[in-house]
Amino acid sequence: MPELPEVETIRRIVQEHLLGLRCAAVDVRLPKLLRFSQIPDLAVLVGQKVVGSGRRAKVLTIEFSSDLTLMIHFKLAGQLAVHRQDGRRAVAGHPIPRPDGPYPHRATHVDFHFSDGTVAYYSDVRQFGWLRLMPTSLVADEIERFEFGPEATAGGFDGAYLRDRLLRRRIPIKLALLDQRVLAGL
């Protein structure tokens, strides 16, 4: 499962390899990944530049020049593979498809083609992940709806906070730790 460190790695891959690139085409082979998206057609990204990337808990955000943001949750088996025209690859997330294997894979559901020949492949063997495209101004509210607790590396998290939150719970420790309202990203 792509955990917080893998999602942070994916965010850094987007920042390093996609920032400033203009989207030339988008091929969506599994439309159900966008079923809760405010804008269910990724074709509106064509012609737009990637201007930033972010992450809250295990939700990746990719900001575009058109004041649109693509949110991605990789869930259990998501992967992002960026293939540069010069042959370099940057892959993070689930190990299937194999990072050094052929793309698109049968589990690759979205291809983002960029004007310089770079292609970013979103794959998800289990098909549990999701993508949501929305106006950038609505992203903070959307993230707020998840009711994420603090991240272990962020301010507001320390041993006293965790002890207090865990003592309030009457469930097994593993379930409490996996509750994203207690600790985001675990």
LOTOR-273032 format. One line per field, with one value per residue: residue number from 1; x, y, z of N, C-alpha, C in turn. Coordinates in Angstrom, 1 decimal. Layout:
<recs>
mido	c(NUM/...);
nxx	c(X/...);
nyy	c(Y/...);
nzz	c(Z/...);
caxx	c(X/...);
cayy	c(Y/...);
cazz	c(Z/...);
cxx	c(X/...);
cyy	c(Y/...);
czz	c(Z/...);
</recs>
This chain:
<recs>
mido	c(1/2/3/4/5/6/7/8/9/10/11/12/13/14/15/16/17/18/19/20/21/22/23/24/25/26/27/28/29/30/31/32/33/34/35/36/37/38/39/40/41/42/43/44/45/46/47/48/49/50/51/52/53/54/55/56/57/58/59/60/61/62/63/64/65/66/67/68/69/70/71/72/73/74/75/76/77/78/79/80/81/82/83/84/85/86/87/88/89/90/91/92/93/94/95/96/97/98/99/100/101/102/103/104/105/106/107/108/109/110/111/112/113/114/115/116/117/118/119/120/121/122/123/124/125/126/127/128/129/130/131/132/133/134/135/136/137/138/139/140/141/142/143/144/145/146/147/148/149/150/151/152/153/154/155/156/157/158/159/160/161/162/163/164/165/166/167/168/169/170/171/172/173/174/175/176/177/178/179/180/181/182/183/184/185/186);
nxx	c(0.8/0.6/2.1/2.4/5.2/5.7/3.8/4.7/7.1/6.1/5.0/7.3/8.4/6.6/7.0/9.7/9.9/7.6/6.8/6.1/5.7/3.6/0.4/-0.5/-2.2/-4.7/-5.4/-8.0/-8.8/-10.3/-13.0/-14.4/-12.7/-12.9/-15.4/-16.4/-15.6/-15.6/-15.2/-15.6/-14.1/-11.0/-9.9/-10.0/-7.6/-5.8/-3.4/-2.8/-0.4/1.6/1.9/2.5/2.8/1.4/0.7/-1.4/-1.7/-2.3/-3.1/-2.5/-1.9/-2.0/-1.3/-2.6/-2.1/-4.5/-6.0/-6.9/-7.0/-5.8/-6.6/-5.3/-5.8/-4.1/-4.8/-5.0/-3.3/-2.1/-0.1/2.4/4.0/6.5/7.7/10.3/11.2/13.9/14.4/14.7/13.2/10.9/9.4/6.9/5.1/2.8/4.4/3.5/2.5/5.7/8.4/10.5/9.3/7.2/5.1/2.0/0.6/-1.6/-2.9/-2.8/-4.5/-4.8/-3.3/-1.1/0.0/2.6/3.8/6.5/7.1/7.2/5.5/3.1/2.0/-0.8/-1.4/-3.3/-3.7/-5.7/-7.8/-8.9/-8.2/-8.6/-9.4/-9.8/-10.8/-10.9/-11.8/-9.1/-9.6/-11.4/-10.1/-9.0/-11.2/-12.2/-10.2/-10.4/-12.8/-12.0/-11.2/-8.6/-6.1/-3.2/0.0/2.7/5.2/4.6/3.8/2.0/1.8/2.8/4.1/2.4/0.0/-0.7/-0.9/-3.1/-5.1/-5.3/-6.0/-8.7/-10.0/-11.7/-10.9/-9.0/-5.4/-4.1/-6.2/-6.9/-4.6/-4.6/-6.7/-7.4/-8.1/-6.9/-4.1/-2.6/-1.9/-0.7);
nyy	c(-1.2/2.2/4.3/7.2/8.0/7.0/8.4/11.0/10.8/10.4/13.0/14.5/13.5/14.4/17.2/17.4/16.3/17.0/19.6/22.7/21.6/21.3/19.9/17.7/15.7/13.5/10.3/8.4/5.3/4.1/5.3/5.2/5.9/8.6/9.1/10.6/13.1/16.6/17.8/15.7/15.1/14.8/15.9/18.7/19.5/19.6/21.5/22.9/24.0/22.3/23.5/23.2/21.0/19.1/17.7/16.2/14.2/11.1/12.1/13.3/16.3/18.0/20.9/23.0/25.4/26.6/27.2/24.8/21.8/18.6/16.0/13.1/9.9/7.2/4.9/1.4/0.2/2.0/3.6/5.9/6.5/8.1/8.7/9.9/11.5/11.2/8.7/8.3/7.2/7.7/6.2/5.5/4.1/1.4/-1.8/-3.0/-2.1/-3.4/-1.3/-1.2/-2.3/-2.8/0.0/1.5/-0.6/-3.4/-2.7/0.0/3.0/5.7/7.9/10.6/12.8/14.9/18.0/17.9/15.2/13.7/11.2/10.5/7.9/6.6/4.0/1.2/-1.6/-2.8/-1.1/0.7/3.3/6.9/9.8/13.2/16.1/19.5/23.0/25.0/26.6/25.2/23.1/23.1/23.0/20.5/18.8/19.3/18.0/15.4/15.2/14.9/14.1/15.4/15.2/13.0/14.2/16.9/20.1/20.2/17.5/15.2/13.1/13.4/14.3/12.0/10.0/11.1/11.0/8.3/7.2/8.0/6.2/3.1/0.9/-1.6/-1.0/-1.0/-0.4/2.1/3.6/3.5/5.1/7.9/10.3/10.4/10.1/11.3/9.8/7.4);
nzz	c(0.0/-0.9/1.3/3.4/3.1/0.5/-1.0/-0.6/-1.9/-4.5/-4.8/-4.9/-7.2/-9.1/-8.7/-9.5/-12.1/-13.6/-13.2/-14.7/-17.2/-20.1/-20.5/-23.0/-23.9/-22.5/-21.6/-20.5/-19.3/-17.4/-16.4/-14.0/-11.9/-11.6/-10.5/-8.3/-8.9/-9.2/-11.7/-14.2/-16.5/-17.7/-19.9/-19.9/-18.9/-21.0/-22.6/-20.4/-17.9/-15.5/-12.3/-9.7/-6.8/-4.1/-0.9/1.4/4.1/2.7/0.3/-2.8/-4.5/-7.5/-9.1/-11.7/-14.3/-15.0/-12.8/-11.8/-9.9/-9.5/-7.5/-6.1/-4.7/-3.8/-2.6/-2.0/-3.9/-5.7/-8.2/-9.6/-12.5/-14.1/-17.3/-19.0/-22.1/-22.7/-21.8/-19.0/-16.0/-13.3/-10.7/-8.3/-5.5/-5.5/-6.3/-8.7/-11.8/-12.8/-12.1/-14.0/-16.2/-19.1/-20.2/-21.3/-18.7/-18.1/-15.9/-15.9/-15.9/-16.5/-18.7/-18.9/-21.1/-22.0/-23.5/-24.1/-24.6/-22.3/-20.4/-17.9/-16.0/-14.5/-12.5/-11.1/-9.6/-8.0/-8.3/-6.4/-5.9/-6.4/-8.5/-8.5/-10.0/-9.7/-9.1/-7.9/-5.7/-4.2/-3.1/-0.4/1.2/0.5/1.3/4.0/4.7/5.0/7.6/8.7/11.1/12.8/11.0/11.6/11.3/11.5/13.1/16.2/16.7/19.1/21.7/23.9/22.7/21.1/23.1/24.5/22.5/22.0/24.5/24.6/23.0/22.5/21.2/19.5/19.4/16.9/15.1/16.1/15.5/12.7/12.1/10.4/11.5/13.9/13.5/10.7/7.6/8.3);
caxx	c(0.0/1.4/1.9/2.8/6.5/5.6/3.0/5.6/8.0/5.4/4.9/8.6/8.6/5.8/7.7/11.0/9.8/6.4/6.6/6.4/5.3/2.2/-0.4/-0.8/-3.3/-5.0/-6.2/-8.6/-9.3/-11.2/-13.7/-15.0/-11.8/-13.4/-16.8/-16.7/-14.9/-16.5/-15.0/-15.2/-13.4/-9.7/-9.5/-9.9/-6.2/-5.0/-3.0/-2.5/0.9/1.8/2.5/2.8/2.3/1.3/0.3/-1.9/-1.8/-1.9/-3.7/-1.6/-2.5/-1.2/-2.0/-2.4/-2.1/-5.9/-6.6/-7.5/-6.2/-6.1/-6.4/-5.2/-5.6/-3.6/-5.4/-4.2/-2.3/-1.8/1.3/2.6/5.3/6.8/8.7/10.8/11.6/15.3/14.5/14.7/11.9/10.7/8.2/6.7/3.8/2.8/5.4/2.9/3.4/7.1/8.9/11.3/8.6/6.5/3.9/1.1/0.3/-3.0/-3.4/-2.6/-5.8/-4.8/-2.0/-1.0/1.0/3.1/4.3/8.0/7.2/7.0/4.2/2.9/1.1/-1.4/-1.8/-3.9/-4.0/-6.9/-8.8/-9.5/-7.8/-9.5/-8.9/-10.8/-10.4/-11.7/-11.2/-8.1/-10.1/-12.2/-9.3/-8.8/-12.5/-12.3/-9.2/-11.0/-13.8/-11.4/-10.9/-7.3/-5.4/-1.9/1.0/3.7/6.3/4.1/3.5/0.8/1.9/3.9/3.7/1.2/-1.2/-1.0/-1.4/-4.5/-6.1/-5.4/-6.8/-10.1/-10.5/-11.9/-10.7/-7.6/-4.4/-3.9/-7.4/-6.8/-3.5/-5.0/-7.8/-6.7/-8.4/-5.9/-2.8/-2.8/-0.8/-0.2);
cayy	c(0.0/3.4/5.0/8.5/8.2/6.8/9.5/12.1/10.5/10.8/14.4/15.0/13.1/15.4/18.5/17.3/15.9/17.5/21.1/23.5/20.9/21.5/18.7/17.6/14.8/12.7/9.1/7.7/4.0/3.6/6.5/5.1/6.5/10.0/9.1/11.6/14.3/17.7/17.9/14.3/15.0/15.3/16.6/20.1/19.8/19.7/22.9/23.6/23.6/21.9/24.7/22.8/19.7/19.2/16.5/16.2/12.8/10.3/12.7/14.1/17.4/18.5/22.2/23.4/26.8/27.0/27.2/23.5/20.9/17.2/15.3/11.6/9.0/5.9/3.8/0.2/-0.3/3.0/3.9/6.9/6.3/9.2/8.3/11.1/11.2/10.7/7.3/8.3/6.9/7.9/5.4/5.3/3.6/-0.1/-2.3/-3.5/-2.8/-3.4/0.0/-1.3/-3.1/-2.0/0.8/1.2/-2.0/-3.7/-2.0/1.5/3.5/7.0/8.4/12.0/13.1/16.3/18.5/17.5/13.8/13.0/10.6/10.1/6.8/6.3/2.5/0.8/-3.0/-3.1/-0.1/1.3/4.7/7.8/11.1/14.3/17.4/20.6/24.3/25.0/27.3/24.3/21.9/23.1/22.5/19.1/18.1/19.4/17.0/14.1/15.3/14.4/14.6/15.9/14.2/12.7/15.2/18.3/20.7/19.7/16.1/14.8/11.9/13.7/14.3/10.7/9.4/11.6/10.5/6.8/6.9/8.2/5.2/1.8/-0.1/-2.1/0.0/-0.9/0.4/3.5/4.2/3.6/6.2/9.1/11.5/10.4/10.4/11.3/9.2/6.1);
cazz	c(0.0/-0.9/2.6/3.4/2.5/-1.0/-1.6/-0.6/-3.0/-5.7/-4.9/-5.3/-8.6/-9.9/-8.6/-10.3/-13.5/-14.4/-13.0/-15.9/-18.4/-20.5/-20.8/-24.4/-24.0/-21.4/-22.0/-19.4/-19.7/-16.4/-15.9/-12.6/-11.0/-11.5/-10.2/-7.3/-9.3/-9.6/-13.1/-14.5/-17.8/-17.5/-21.1/-19.7/-18.6/-22.2/-22.8/-19.1/-17.3/-14.1/-11.6/-8.3/-6.2/-2.7/-0.3/2.8/4.5/1.6/-0.9/-3.6/-5.3/-8.7/-9.5/-13.1/-14.6/-15.2/-11.5/-11.5/-9.1/-9.6/-6.3/-6.3/-3.6/-4.4/-1.8/-1.7/-4.9/-6.8/-8.6/-10.6/-13.2/-15.1/-18.3/-19.8/-23.5/-22.7/-21.2/-17.6/-15.3/-11.9/-10.3/-6.9/-5.2/-5.6/-7.2/-9.9/-12.7/-12.4/-12.5/-15.2/-17.2/-20.2/-19.9/-20.2/-18.3/-18.1/-14.7/-16.1/-16.2/-17.0/-19.2/-19.0/-22.1/-21.9/-24.8/-24.3/-24.8/-21.1/-20.1/-16.6/-16.0/-13.2/-12.5/-9.9/-9.8/-7.3/-8.7/-5.3/-5.9/-7.1/-9.0/-8.4/-10.6/-9.2/-9.0/-6.9/-4.6/-3.4/-2.6/1.0/1.8/0.2/2.2/5.4/4.8/5.4/9.0/9.0/12.2/12.4/10.5/12.6/11.1/11.5/14.4/16.8/17.0/20.0/22.5/24.7/21.8/20.7/24.3/24.8/21.5/22.1/25.7/24.4/22.1/23.2/20.1/19.4/19.1/15.4/14.5/16.5/14.8/11.3/12.0/9.9/12.4/15.0/12.9/9.2/6.8/8.8);
cxx	c(0.9/1.1/2.4/4.2/6.5/4.8/3.9/6.6/7.4/5.2/6.2/8.9/7.8/6.5/9.0/10.8/8.6/6.2/7.0/6.0/3.8/1.6/-0.8/-2.0/-3.5/-5.9/-6.7/-9.3/-10.3/-11.9/-14.2/-14.0/-12.2/-14.8/-17.2/-16.1/-15.9/-16.4/-14.6/-14.5/-12.0/-9.2/-9.4/-8.4/-5.3/-4.7/-2.6/-1.1/0.8/2.5/2.8/2.3/2.3/0.8/-0.3/-2.3/-1.4/-2.7/-2.8/-2.4/-1.5/-2.0/-1.6/-2.6/-3.5/-6.7/-7.4/-6.5/-6.7/-5.7/-6.3/-5.0/-5.2/-4.1/-4.5/-3.1/-2.0/-0.4/1.3/4.0/5.4/8.0/9.1/11.2/13.0/15.5/14.5/13.3/12.0/9.4/8.1/5.3/3.9/3.8/4.8/2.2/4.8/7.7/9.8/10.6/7.9/5.3/3.3/0.9/-1.2/-3.7/-3.2/-3.9/-5.9/-3.3/-2.1/0.2/1.3/3.8/5.7/8.2/7.1/5.6/4.2/1.8/0.5/-1.9/-2.4/-4.4/-5.4/-8.1/-9.6/-9.2/-8.8/-8.8/-10.0/-10.2/-11.4/-11.0/-10.2/-8.7/-11.0/-11.4/-9.2/-10.1/-12.6/-11.4/-9.8/-12.0/-13.3/-11.2/-9.6/-6.8/-4.1/-1.0/2.1/4.9/5.9/3.9/2.2/0.8/3.1/3.3/2.5/-0.1/-1.6/-1.6/-2.9/-5.5/-6.3/-6.2/-8.3/-10.7/-10.7/-11.9/-9.3/-6.6/-4.2/-5.0/-7.3/-5.7/-3.8/-6.1/-7.1/-7.0/-7.5/-4.5/-2.9/-1.6/-0.3/-1.0);
cyy	c(1.2/4.2/6.4/8.8/8.0/8.0/10.8/12.0/10.8/12.3/15.0/14.7/14.1/16.8/18.5/17.1/16.5/19.0/21.8/22.9/21.2/20.2/18.8/16.7/14.0/11.5/8.4/6.4/3.5/4.8/6.4/5.7/8.0/10.1/10.2/13.0/15.4/18.0/16.5/14.1/15.6/16.0/18.1/20.5/20.0/21.2/23.6/23.1/23.2/23.0/24.3/21.5/19.9/17.8/16.8/14.8/12.0/10.8/13.6/15.1/17.8/19.7/22.5/24.8/27.4/27.1/25.9/22.7/19.5/16.6/13.8/11.0/7.7/4.7/2.6/-0.1/0.7/3.2/5.0/6.6/7.4/8.7/9.6/10.6/10.7/9.4/7.2/8.0/7.2/7.2/5.3/4.8/2.0/-0.6/-3.0/-2.4/-2.5/-2.0/-0.1/-2.0/-2.2/-1.2/1.2/-0.3/-2.2/-3.0/-0.5/2.0/4.9/7.3/9.9/12.3/14.6/16.7/18.2/16.0/13.0/12.4/10.2/9.0/6.6/4.8/2.2/-0.6/-3.3/-2.2/0.5/2.8/5.6/9.1/12.0/15.6/18.4/22.0/24.4/25.6/26.3/23.1/21.9/22.6/21.0/18.3/18.2/18.4/15.6/14.1/14.7/15.0/15.1/14.8/14.1/13.7/16.6/18.8/20.2/18.2/15.9/13.6/12.2/13.7/12.9/9.9/9.8/11.0/9.0/6.4/7.1/7.1/3.9/0.8/-0.6/-1.0/0.1/-0.1/1.8/4.3/4.4/4.6/7.5/10.4/11.6/10.8/10.2/10.6/7.9/5.0);
czz	c(0.0/0.4/2.4/2.8/0.9/-1.7/-1.6/-1.7/-4.4/-5.9/-5.4/-6.8/-9.5/-9.9/-9.5/-11.8/-14.3/-14.2/-14.3/-17.2/-18.8/-20.9/-22.2/-24.7/-22.7/-21.9/-20.7/-19.8/-18.6/-15.7/-14.5/-11.6/-10.7/-11.0/-9.2/-7.7/-9.7/-11.1/-13.6/-15.8/-17.7/-18.8/-20.9/-19.3/-19.8/-22.4/-21.5/-18.6/-15.9/-13.4/-10.2/-7.9/-4.7/-2.2/1.1/3.1/3.3/0.3/-1.6/-4.4/-6.3/-9.2/-10.9/-13.2/-14.7/-13.9/-11.2/-10.8/-9.3/-8.2/-6.6/-5.0/-4.2/-3.7/-1.7/-2.7/-6.0/-7.0/-9.7/-11.2/-14.3/-16.0/-19.1/-21.2/-23.6/-22.1/-19.7/-17.1/-13.9/-11.5/-8.8/-6.6/-5.2/-6.6/-8.5/-10.6/-12.3/-12.9/-13.8/-16.4/-18.2/-19.7/-21.2/-20.0/-18.3/-16.9/-14.8/-16.6/-16.7/-17.5/-19.4/-20.0/-22.0/-23.2/-25.1/-24.5/-23.5/-20.9/-18.6/-16.6/-14.6/-13.3/-11.1/-10.1/-9.2/-7.7/-7.6/-5.2/-6.6/-7.5/-8.9/-9.0/-10.1/-9.2/-7.8/-5.6/-3.7/-2.8/-1.0/1.7/1.6/1.1/3.7/5.7/5.3/6.9/9.4/10.3/11.8/11.8/11.6/12.5/11.2/12.9/14.9/17.1/18.0/20.8/23.3/23.9/21.5/21.9/24.6/23.8/21.7/23.4/25.5/23.6/22.9/22.1/20.1/18.9/17.6/14.7/14.8/15.7/13.3/11.1/11.6/10.7/13.6/14.5/11.4/8.6/7.2/8.1);
</recs>
